[in-house]
Amino acid sequence: MKSKALVWHYLRKSVGFFAVALVFSILNTTLNSLIPQVVRVAVDFVTGEQTEDLPGLLTGILNSARARENPARSLLLFAAVILAVAVLSGVCNYLSRTGVANGSESFIKRLRDRLFLHIQRLPYSWHNQHQTGEIIQRCTSDVDVIRNFVSNQMLEVFRTAFLVILSISIMFSMNVTISLVALAFIPLVLMYSCIFYSKIAKRFRKADEAEGELSSTVQENLTGVRVVRAFGRERYEIDRFDERNDRFANLWIRLGGLLSTYWGLGDLITGLQILCVIVAGVMESVNGRITLGEFLAFVSYNTTLIWPVRGLGRILSEMSKAGVSVNRVADILAAEEEEEDANALRPPMNGDIAFHHINYCYEGQKPVLKDVDFTIPAGSTFAILGGTGSGKSTLMHLLDRLYDLPPECGSITVGGTDISKIQRSWLRRNIGIVLQEPFLFSRTIEENIRATRPGASLEEVRGAARIACVDSAIDGFGSGYETIVGERGVTLSGGQKQRVAIARMLMQQAPIMVFDDSLSAVDTETDEQIREALKANLGNSTVILISHRITTLMQADQILVLEDGAVEEIGTHEELLRKNGIYKKIHDIQMSSGDRSLLEQEVV
Ligand SMILES: Nc1ncnc2c1ncn2[C@@H]1O[C@H](COP(=O)(O)OP(=O)(O)OP(=O)(O)O)[C@@H](O)[C@H]1O
């Protein structure tokens, strides 16, 4: 969506509020412009000059109050009129601001909701390509800049335009010469504002990017705080932060410098303009072409005219900032969501899973999977063994359609149906995955486990935790299932996190379950206990086990060995040992390590 279309799309539902605000803002401006007229009349009335051109209503009031015979009473009357106008103007101001607040807040709420929803729907690949800190900055700081413009500046543009037209008309009706003097400076002020406007926009864009980098550094550092501590990298991280913070501060200092020059020079031009108007006014007044009251009114109109014109520069700079922010938000909203075809298939998911000649590479990368072709029989336990980076997780990401497999790169079928024809949400609901790096939300353990089946009872949650062998560990926490898990599960050990993630996946009761190296952080004994519990409870589910550890895989119905993205061997534990290939080699290496006793027990 183009940026302007984006603003309009979310703004149009608030147009009613803004229209009301605009009407009251114009009324408020009109009422304010009456006050110098009342002052003019009051001064001229008291000094006895040209009182015959008083508005009819005012003459009537003055006559009925017999003000002409009593100057003090007449001044009280003028004060009362000014007070009445000021009260009305205040009411209009209140209504205008309320309208703007309602309009802008509802607009921003819609924008925020849409952003959040959109980000939820963006593909996995998009999230992998964007830094979390930068996304957070766009959703908070950029949205705030837009909000600030819409709530404080947008209506000002219209109000200023109206005020300029009104003030100029009144001034010309009073005295053409002084009006021309006043007006001569307006193009200069406007031109000057526009030049600065374009410079400020450029600098703001840079400062905004630097802020994004800074947020990313902080976010990454906080997320990886344990790695930083473990490797004693604090100094390096502090220096890295300092460097970005310096860049950010310098950019803002330069931006501040530019703004200071703008306001300083602006003050000078404004001062000159006011000086010229006063000089011209005094000359016209001395020559008897305007009264004292008119002169005072003129100075007053000129001041109310010149400040908003100068303010236009600020509005323009805010507008440029908002423009940058709108573009950045529009960039996110322009990213294509994962399309969900309502007519896509929702077939039974308890059939064989077949990978047909998969050749896959990530965008711009070398091939990750090379002619991978195998079938996982329904209801079986299938294991995948392979070195790091051999493409095991990629296979699972393709199965779950976290990445879409282009048609020319092979196909994956479940029960004979191509997964590209299966509704994504249906596919994901029926494939439970425990990811390699499980993420737990900062909520209670119970909520974390229940996340995949919100209606589940506590007993069901406990049941899943028991199968994942984490029930007793949870009971050992002070608040049991009510224990809050910190960000990324900081209060839990790596193994406990993995087991809570397994319990969460089990709650899903999916016919296909994938364990992507999800027992790596538990000791071999617990690993075995969990596998035993899973075997007894998984029923007819098809289980895909990915691991580097032979003890985790050896009891699987079939084991596939993946080497550098290609299928190297496939068979049962015994068959693969007999083949004397890579599986046997890994087996022998692990045999000589701590897993030997377990291996021996299990093989017997
Ligand atoms: N999102 C991605 N974008 C680009 N390249 C990727 C992406 N994800 C993985 N890769 C690359 O694809 C290759 C296979 O990665 P994959 O995660 O599938 O390996 P793996 O066998 O699961 O490894 P490990 O056992 O270490 O988890 C690696 O070289 C990796 O760098």
Ligand as a Chemical Component Dictionary entry (heavy atoms), coordinates in Angstrom:
data_LIG
# 
_chem_comp.id                   LIG 
_chem_comp.type                 NON-POLYMER 
_chem_comp.pdbx_formal_charge   0 
_chem_comp.three_letter_code    LIG 
# 
loop_
_chem_comp_atom.comp_id 
_chem_comp_atom.atom_id 
_chem_comp_atom.alt_atom_id 
_chem_comp_atom.type_symbol 
_chem_comp_atom.charge 
_chem_comp_atom.model_Cartn_x 
_chem_comp_atom.model_Cartn_y 
_chem_comp_atom.model_Cartn_z 
_chem_comp_atom.pdbx_ordinal 
LIG N1  N1  N 0 16.329 -18.833 6.965  1  
LIG C1  C1  C 0 17.449 -19.212 6.359  2  
LIG N2  N2  N 0 17.958 -18.422 5.400  3  
LIG C2  C2  C 0 19.105 -18.783 4.781  4  
LIG N3  N3  N 0 19.803 -19.906 5.046  5  
LIG C3  C3  C 0 19.338 -20.719 6.002  6  
LIG C4  C4  C 0 18.134 -20.409 6.719  7  
LIG N4  N4  N 0 17.909 -21.390 7.609  8  
LIG C5  C5  C 0 18.920 -22.279 7.452  9  
LIG N5  N5  N 0 19.766 -21.880 6.500  10 
LIG C6  C6  C 0 20.968 -22.591 6.022  11 
LIG O1  O1  O 0 20.554 -23.853 5.516  12 
LIG C7  C7  C 0 21.452 -24.872 5.903  13 
LIG C8  C8  C 0 20.662 -25.979 6.611  14 
LIG O2  O2  O 0 20.158 -25.479 7.806  15 
LIG P1  P1  P 0 19.255 -26.369 8.780  16 
LIG O3  O3  O 0 18.846 -25.509 9.911  17 
LIG O4  O4  O 0 18.201 -27.021 8.005  18 
LIG O5  O5  O 0 20.308 -27.442 9.261  19 
LIG P2  P2  P 0 20.190 -28.555 10.366 20 
LIG O6  O6  O 0 20.553 -29.831 9.745  21 
LIG O7  O7  O 0 18.863 -28.493 11.050 22 
LIG O8  O8  O 0 21.340 -28.079 11.337 23 
LIG P3  P3  P 0 21.445 -28.213 12.925 24 
LIG O9  O9  O 0 21.569 -29.651 13.278 25 
LIG O10 O10 O 0 22.697 -27.469 13.240 26 
LIG O11 O11 O 0 20.231 -27.576 13.469 27 
LIG C9  C9  C 0 22.491 -24.233 6.765  28 
LIG O12 O12 O 0 23.636 -24.016 5.971  29 
LIG C10 C10 C 0 21.900 -22.917 7.171  30 
LIG O13 O13 O 0 22.884 -21.935 7.254  31 
# 
loop_
_chem_comp_bond.comp_id 
_chem_comp_bond.atom_id_1 
_chem_comp_bond.atom_id_2 
_chem_comp_bond.value_order 
_chem_comp_bond.pdbx_ordinal 
LIG N1  C1  SING 1  
LIG C1  N2  SING 2  
LIG C1  C4  DOUB 3  
LIG N2  C2  DOUB 4  
LIG C2  N3  SING 5  
LIG N3  C3  DOUB 6  
LIG C3  C4  SING 7  
LIG C3  N5  SING 8  
LIG C4  N4  SING 9  
LIG N4  C5  DOUB 10 
LIG C5  N5  SING 11 
LIG N5  C6  SING 12 
LIG C6  O1  SING 13 
LIG C6  C10 SING 14 
LIG O1  C7  SING 15 
LIG C7  C8  SING 16 
LIG C7  C9  SING 17 
LIG C8  O2  SING 18 
LIG O2  P1  SING 19 
LIG P1  O3  DOUB 20 
LIG P1  O4  SING 21 
LIG P1  O5  SING 22 
LIG O5  P2  SING 23 
LIG P2  O6  DOUB 24 
LIG P2  O7  SING 25 
LIG P2  O8  SING 26 
LIG O8  P3  SING 27 
LIG P3  O9  DOUB 28 
LIG P3  O10 SING 29 
LIG P3  O11 SING 30 
LIG C9  O12 SING 31 
LIG C9  C10 SING 32 
LIG C10 O13 SING 33 
# 
